[in-house]
């Protein structure tokens, strides 16, 4: 074969390849001189999550919005949604209780940074604030500051104000306390309604 013919065939073989990939040594270097590159590539691709979905074994980290038009399911023994500040300074948790720790079986709980439930909803529809075992439609439990007669705890507070003013004009509250008479027990309790005008 003539020199011109061989040169033409080599030119055809190389085609439009860039100068850094137009000989066999450069091609080998581009795949890290891996004689089993096909196997290496297949193995690497097998570690990737298909667009059709699959199971991940590690944590998923995103610095952007995670959006779905379907359902988002958290399935574990005691599912938990963690709302954590980026600096780690405070965390709120939402639990589906499994009966362990502070969270009764099959309950919806909102817990504070210490992992203590501050609001619990039961299957029955009962809701508890400060208690995980509400026995009525709404049960509010709060400690009284002092174990003495006449002491009370503000259970529910109402505030109203004139539009354009930041300070509440009228404050009213429902208190639960221990009676001035009798012993320190539930039979000696009372409820009071207080209204304060600024």
VEXNU-22085 format. One record per residue (C-alpha): x, y, z; residue number from 1. Coordinates in Angstrom, 3 decimals. Each point is the difference from the previous one (the first is absolute). Layout:
residues N
<rec><x>X</x><y>Y</y><z>Z</z><n>NUM</n></rec>
...
This chain:
residues 198
<rec><x>0.000</x><y>0.000</y><z>0.000</z><n>1</n></rec>
<rec><x>1.199</x><y>3.468</y><z>-0.789</z><n>2</n></rec>
<rec><x>0.928</x><y>2.518</y><z>2.642</z><n>3</n></rec>
<rec><x>-2.889</x><y>2.212</y><z>-1.100</z><n>4</n></rec>
<rec><x>-2.486</x><y>-2.886</y><z>0.392</z><n>5</n></rec>
<rec><x>1.248</x><y>-0.862</y><z>3.505</z><n>6</n></rec>
<rec><x>-0.099</x><y>3.655</y><z>1.018</z><n>7</n></rec>
<rec><x>-3.553</x><y>0.263</y><z>-1.297</z><n>8</n></rec>
<rec><x>-1.123</x><y>-3.061</y><z>1.958</z><n>9</n></rec>
<rec><x>1.605</x><y>1.289</y><z>3.200</z><n>10</n></rec>
<rec><x>-1.698</x><y>3.351</y><z>-0.494</z><n>11</n></rec>
<rec><x>-3.335</x><y>-1.784</y><z>-0.465</z><n>12</n></rec>
<rec><x>0.634</x><y>-2.116</y><z>3.115</z><n>13</n></rec>
<rec><x>0.844</x><y>3.026</y><z>2.134</z><n>14</n></rec>
<rec><x>-2.907</x><y>1.987</y><z>-1.421</z><n>15</n></rec>
<rec><x>-0.614</x><y>3.204</y><z>1.935</z><n>16</n></rec>
<rec><x>1.646</x><y>-1.196</y><z>3.244</z><n>17</n></rec>
<rec><x>1.781</x><y>2.780</y><z>1.911</z><n>18</n></rec>
<rec><x>3.760</x><y>-0.023</y><z>0.028</z><n>19</n></rec>
<rec><x>0.074</x><y>-1.305</y><z>3.579</z><n>20</n></rec>
<rec><x>-2.025</x><y>-3.113</y><z>-0.943</z><n>21</n></rec>
<rec><x>1.232</x><y>-0.884</y><z>-3.442</z><n>22</n></rec>
<rec><x>2.371</x><y>-2.832</y><z>0.833</z><n>23</n></rec>
<rec><x>-0.321</x><y>-3.263</y><z>1.939</z><n>24</n></rec>
<rec><x>2.218</x><y>1.100</y><z>2.894</z><n>25</n></rec>
<rec><x>-2.095</x><y>3.094</y><z>0.593</z><n>26</n></rec>
<rec><x>-3.190</x><y>-2.066</y><z>-0.063</z><n>27</n></rec>
<rec><x>1.479</x><y>-2.435</y><z>2.525</z><n>28</n></rec>
<rec><x>1.037</x><y>2.865</y><z>2.273</z><n>29</n></rec>
<rec><x>-3.526</x><y>1.436</y><z>-0.202</z><n>30</n></rec>
<rec><x>-1.398</x><y>-3.183</y><z>1.591</z><n>31</n></rec>
<rec><x>2.840</x><y>-0.188</y><z>2.549</z><n>32</n></rec>
<rec><x>1.674</x><y>-2.861</y><z>-1.873</z><n>33</n></rec>
<rec><x>-2.803</x><y>-2.257</y><z>1.273</z><n>34</n></rec>
<rec><x>-0.082</x><y>-3.199</y><z>-2.046</z><n>35</n></rec>
<rec><x>-3.327</x><y>-0.861</y><z>1.693</z><n>36</n></rec>
<rec><x>-1.572</x><y>3.398</y><z>-0.552</z><n>37</n></rec>
<rec><x>-3.313</x><y>-1.489</y><z>-1.089</z><n>38</n></rec>
<rec><x>-0.332</x><y>-1.859</y><z>3.333</z><n>39</n></rec>
<rec><x>1.164</x><y>3.039</y><z>1.966</z><n>40</n></rec>
<rec><x>-2.575</x><y>2.224</y><z>-1.704</z><n>41</n></rec>
<rec><x>-2.815</x><y>-2.524</y><z>0.432</z><n>42</n></rec>
<rec><x>0.809</x><y>-0.361</y><z>3.725</z><n>43</n></rec>
<rec><x>0.077</x><y>3.772</y><z>0.480</z><n>44</n></rec>
<rec><x>-3.347</x><y>0.480</y><z>-1.748</z><n>45</n></rec>
<rec><x>-1.557</x><y>-2.699</y><z>2.168</z><n>46</n></rec>
<rec><x>0.571</x><y>2.226</y><z>3.071</z><n>47</n></rec>
<rec><x>-2.128</x><y>2.797</y><z>-1.459</z><n>48</n></rec>
<rec><x>-3.709</x><y>0.425</y><z>0.778</z><n>49</n></rec>
<rec><x>-2.135</x><y>-0.546</y><z>-3.124</z><n>50</n></rec>
<rec><x>-2.391</x><y>2.760</y><z>-1.061</z><n>51</n></rec>
<rec><x>-2.785</x><y>-2.556</y><z>0.426</z><n>52</n></rec>
<rec><x>0.795</x><y>-0.193</y><z>3.735</z><n>53</n></rec>
<rec><x>1.673</x><y>-2.435</y><z>2.373</z><n>54</n></rec>
<rec><x>1.310</x><y>-0.447</y><z>3.522</z><n>55</n></rec>
<rec><x>2.677</x><y>2.236</y><z>1.501</z><n>56</n></rec>
<rec><x>2.196</x><y>-1.272</y><z>2.824</z><n>57</n></rec>
<rec><x>1.438</x><y>3.343</y><z>1.084</z><n>58</n></rec>
<rec><x>-1.118</x><y>3.513</y><z>0.859</z><n>59</n></rec>
<rec><x>-1.278</x><y>2.392</y><z>-2.652</z><n>60</n></rec>
<rec><x>1.290</x><y>3.561</y><z>0.286</z><n>61</n></rec>
<rec><x>-1.387</x><y>2.897</y><z>-2.003</z><n>62</n></rec>
<rec><x>0.579</x><y>3.756</y><z>0.176</z><n>63</n></rec>
<rec><x>-3.115</x><y>0.665</y><z>-2.041</z><n>64</n></rec>
<rec><x>-3.720</x><y>-0.799</y><z>-0.093</z><n>65</n></rec>
<rec><x>-1.098</x><y>-3.635</y><z>-0.019</z><n>66</n></rec>
<rec><x>-3.370</x><y>-0.077</y><z>-1.747</z><n>67</n></rec>
<rec><x>-2.424</x><y>-2.766</y><z>-0.846</z><n>68</n></rec>
<rec><x>-3.451</x><y>-0.103</y><z>-1.581</z><n>69</n></rec>
<rec><x>-0.646</x><y>-3.317</y><z>1.726</z><n>70</n></rec>
<rec><x>0.167</x><y>-1.216</y><z>3.595</z><n>71</n></rec>
<rec><x>3.031</x><y>0.276</y><z>2.260</z><n>72</n></rec>
<rec><x>0.203</x><y>-3.030</y><z>2.278</z><n>73</n></rec>
<rec><x>2.330</x><y>-0.533</y><z>2.944</z><n>74</n></rec>
<rec><x>-0.190</x><y>-3.662</y><z>0.934</z><n>75</n></rec>
<rec><x>1.825</x><y>-1.274</y><z>3.080</z><n>76</n></rec>
<rec><x>-0.774</x><y>-1.447</y><z>3.426</z><n>77</n></rec>
<rec><x>-0.620</x><y>3.489</y><z>1.391</z><n>78</n></rec>
<rec><x>-0.095</x><y>2.429</y><z>-2.946</z><n>79</n></rec>
<rec><x>1.406</x><y>3.429</y><z>0.720</z><n>80</n></rec>
<rec><x>0.184</x><y>3.246</y><z>-1.939</z><n>81</n></rec>
<rec><x>2.895</x><y>2.147</y><z>1.243</z><n>82</n></rec>
<rec><x>-0.150</x><y>3.781</y><z>-0.397</z><n>83</n></rec>
<rec><x>3.577</x><y>0.987</y><z>0.742</z><n>84</n></rec>
<rec><x>1.606</x><y>3.428</y><z>-0.282</z><n>85</n></rec>
<rec><x>3.003</x><y>0.005</y><z>-2.295</z><n>86</n></rec>
<rec><x>2.277</x><y>1.061</y><z>2.864</z><n>87</n></rec>
<rec><x>-1.296</x><y>-2.851</y><z>2.190</z><n>88</n></rec>
<rec><x>-1.143</x><y>2.433</y><z>2.714</z><n>89</n></rec>
<rec><x>-3.547</x><y>-1.351</y><z>0.326</z><n>90</n></rec>
<rec><x>-2.091</x><y>-2.889</y><z>-1.265</z><n>91</n></rec>
<rec><x>-3.725</x><y>-0.703</y><z>-0.116</z><n>92</n></rec>
<rec><x>-1.201</x><y>-3.549</y><z>-0.606</z><n>93</n></rec>
<rec><x>-3.264</x><y>-1.478</y><z>-1.253</z><n>94</n></rec>
<rec><x>-0.493</x><y>-3.619</y><z>1.080</z><n>95</n></rec>
<rec><x>-2.387</x><y>-2.817</y><z>-0.757</z><n>96</n></rec>
<rec><x>0.341</x><y>-1.688</y><z>3.382</z><n>97</n></rec>
<rec><x>0.748</x><y>-3.718</y><z>0.316</z><n>98</n></rec>
<rec><x>-0.499</x><y>-0.233</y><z>3.760</z><n>99</n></rec>
<rec><x>3.632</x><y>0.562</y><z>0.985</z><n>100</n></rec>
<rec><x>1.476</x><y>2.958</y><z>1.820</z><n>101</n></rec>
<rec><x>-2.270</x><y>3.027</y><z>0.243</z><n>102</n></rec>
<rec><x>-2.243</x><y>-0.997</y><z>-2.874</z><n>103</n></rec>
<rec><x>-3.003</x><y>-2.330</y><z>0.533</z><n>104</n></rec>
<rec><x>-1.013</x><y>-2.559</y><z>-2.611</z><n>105</n></rec>
<rec><x>-1.584</x><y>1.390</y><z>-3.171</z><n>106</n></rec>
<rec><x>0.061</x><y>3.650</y><z>1.028</z><n>107</n></rec>
<rec><x>0.920</x><y>3.198</y><z>-1.799</z><n>108</n></rec>
<rec><x>2.527</x><y>1.972</y><z>2.028</z><n>109</n></rec>
<rec><x>1.782</x><y>3.316</y><z>-0.369</z><n>110</n></rec>
<rec><x>3.123</x><y>-0.056</y><z>2.177</z><n>111</n></rec>
<rec><x>2.405</x><y>2.727</y><z>1.072</z><n>112</n></rec>
<rec><x>3.793</x><y>0.093</y><z>-0.176</z><n>113</n></rec>
<rec><x>0.251</x><y>-2.244</y><z>3.073</z><n>114</n></rec>
<rec><x>-2.135</x><y>-2.659</y><z>-1.690</z><n>115</n></rec>
<rec><x>-2.944</x><y>0.617</y><z>2.345</z><n>116</n></rec>
<rec><x>-3.459</x><y>-0.017</y><z>-1.534</z><n>117</n></rec>
<rec><x>-1.741</x><y>3.374</y><z>0.346</z><n>118</n></rec>
<rec><x>-3.074</x><y>-0.987</y><z>-2.030</z><n>119</n></rec>
<rec><x>-1.494</x><y>-3.468</y><z>-0.416</z><n>120</n></rec>
<rec><x>-2.986</x><y>-1.122</y><z>-2.077</z><n>121</n></rec>
<rec><x>-1.520</x><y>-3.451</y><z>0.544</z><n>122</n></rec>
<rec><x>-1.897</x><y>-2.217</y><z>-2.443</z><n>123</n></rec>
<rec><x>-3.105</x><y>0.735</y><z>2.047</z><n>124</n></rec>
<rec><x>0.262</x><y>3.669</y><z>-0.930</z><n>125</n></rec>
<rec><x>1.039</x><y>1.113</y><z>3.481</z><n>126</n></rec>
<rec><x>2.726</x><y>2.657</y><z>-0.004</z><n>127</n></rec>
<rec><x>2.435</x><y>0.632</y><z>2.825</z><n>128</n></rec>
<rec><x>2.180</x><y>3.029</y><z>0.683</z><n>129</n></rec>
<rec><x>2.614</x><y>-0.792</y><z>2.625</z><n>130</n></rec>
<rec><x>-1.256</x><y>-3.585</y><z>0.254</z><n>131</n></rec>
<rec><x>0.281</x><y>-3.077</y><z>-2.218</z><n>132</n></rec>
<rec><x>-3.106</x><y>-1.614</y><z>1.486</z><n>133</n></rec>
<rec><x>-2.898</x><y>2.408</y><z>-0.571</z><n>134</n></rec>
<rec><x>-3.262</x><y>-1.400</y><z>1.385</z><n>135</n></rec>
<rec><x>-2.287</x><y>2.657</y><z>-1.484</z><n>136</n></rec>
<rec><x>-0.351</x><y>1.748</y><z>-3.354</z><n>137</n></rec>
<rec><x>2.559</x><y>2.532</y><z>1.251</z><n>138</n></rec>
<rec><x>2.146</x><y>-0.600</y><z>3.072</z><n>139</n></rec>
<rec><x>2.451</x><y>2.694</y><z>1.115</z><n>140</n></rec>
<rec><x>2.545</x><y>-0.859</y><z>2.682</z><n>141</n></rec>
<rec><x>2.356</x><y>2.536</y><z>1.552</z><n>142</n></rec>
<rec><x>1.959</x><y>0.046</y><z>3.245</z><n>143</n></rec>
<rec><x>-0.837</x><y>2.552</y><z>2.671</z><n>144</n></rec>
<rec><x>3.090</x><y>1.943</y><z>1.016</z><n>145</n></rec>
<rec><x>-0.488</x><y>-0.524</y><z>3.739</z><n>146</n></rec>
<rec><x>-1.625</x><y>-2.819</y><z>1.966</z><n>147</n></rec>
<rec><x>-1.939</x><y>2.365</y><z>2.223</z><n>148</n></rec>
<rec><x>-3.664</x><y>0.856</y><z>0.513</z><n>149</n></rec>
<rec><x>-1.305</x><y>2.676</y><z>-2.335</z><n>150</n></rec>
<rec><x>2.672</x><y>-0.582</y><z>-2.661</z><n>151</n></rec>
<rec><x>-1.075</x><y>-0.215</y><z>-3.632</z><n>152</n></rec>
<rec><x>1.233</x><y>-0.513</y><z>-3.553</z><n>153</n></rec>
<rec><x>-1.115</x><y>1.940</y><z>-3.074</z><n>154</n></rec>
<rec><x>-1.467</x><y>-2.648</y><z>-2.308</z><n>155</n></rec>
<rec><x>-1.462</x><y>2.030</y><z>-2.874</z><n>156</n></rec>
<rec><x>0.691</x><y>3.647</y><z>-0.788</z><n>157</n></rec>
<rec><x>-1.916</x><y>2.336</y><z>-2.305</z><n>158</n></rec>
<rec><x>1.374</x><y>3.301</y><z>-1.282</z><n>159</n></rec>
<rec><x>-1.695</x><y>2.717</y><z>-2.000</z><n>160</n></rec>
<rec><x>1.251</x><y>3.337</y><z>-1.329</z><n>161</n></rec>
<rec><x>-0.933</x><y>2.963</y><z>-2.134</z><n>162</n></rec>
<rec><x>1.155</x><y>-0.187</y><z>-3.608</z><n>163</n></rec>
<rec><x>3.248</x><y>1.907</y><z>-0.456</z><n>164</n></rec>
<rec><x>1.141</x><y>-0.537</y><z>3.591</z><n>165</n></rec>
<rec><x>2.491</x><y>-2.684</y><z>0.993</z><n>166</n></rec>
<rec><x>-0.920</x><y>-0.078</y><z>3.689</z><n>167</n></rec>
<rec><x>-2.980</x><y>-2.110</y><z>1.029</z><n>168</n></rec>
<rec><x>-2.813</x><y>2.166</y><z>1.320</z><n>169</n></rec>
<rec><x>-1.872</x><y>-2.742</y><z>1.842</z><n>170</n></rec>
<rec><x>1.435</x><y>-3.190</y><z>1.417</z><n>171</n></rec>
<rec><x>-2.175</x><y>-2.736</y><z>1.414</z><n>172</n></rec>
<rec><x>0.922</x><y>-3.466</y><z>1.196</z><n>173</n></rec>
<rec><x>-1.425</x><y>-3.197</y><z>1.390</z><n>174</n></rec>
<rec><x>1.864</x><y>-1.246</y><z>3.061</z><n>175</n></rec>
<rec><x>-0.019</x><y>-3.339</y><z>1.773</z><n>176</n></rec>
<rec><x>1.164</x><y>-0.079</y><z>3.585</z><n>177</n></rec>
<rec><x>-0.060</x><y>-1.502</y><z>3.472</z><n>178</n></rec>
<rec><x>-2.722</x><y>1.165</y><z>2.371</z><n>179</n></rec>
<rec><x>0.852</x><y>2.099</y><z>3.052</z><n>180</n></rec>
<rec><x>-1.661</x><y>-2.611</y><z>2.148</z><n>181</n></rec>
<rec><x>0.307</x><y>-3.735</y><z>0.310</z><n>182</n></rec>
<rec><x>2.905</x><y>-2.154</y><z>-1.015</z><n>183</n></rec>
<rec><x>2.246</x><y>0.224</y><z>-3.040</z><n>184</n></rec>
<rec><x>-1.934</x><y>-2.380</y><z>-2.205</z><n>185</n></rec>
<rec><x>-2.183</x><y>0.094</y><z>-3.080</z><n>186</n></rec>
<rec><x>-3.178</x><y>0.243</y><z>2.064</z><n>187</n></rec>
<rec><x>1.204</x><y>3.329</y><z>1.370</z><n>188</n></rec>
<rec><x>0.553</x><y>1.649</y><z>-3.364</z><n>189</n></rec>
<rec><x>-1.683</x><y>2.969</y><z>-1.652</z><n>190</n></rec>
<rec><x>-0.247</x><y>1.804</y><z>-3.346</z><n>191</n></rec>
<rec><x>0.190</x><y>3.767</y><z>-0.292</z><n>192</n></rec>
<rec><x>-0.566</x><y>2.482</y><z>-2.796</z><n>193</n></rec>
<rec><x>2.158</x><y>3.116</y><z>0.153</z><n>194</n></rec>
<rec><x>-0.193</x><y>3.142</y><z>-2.124</z><n>195</n></rec>
<rec><x>2.657</x><y>2.711</y><z>0.054</z><n>196</n></rec>
<rec><x>-0.379</x><y>3.343</y><z>-1.765</z><n>197</n></rec>
<rec><x>3.151</x><y>1.882</y><z>-0.957</z><n>198</n></rec>
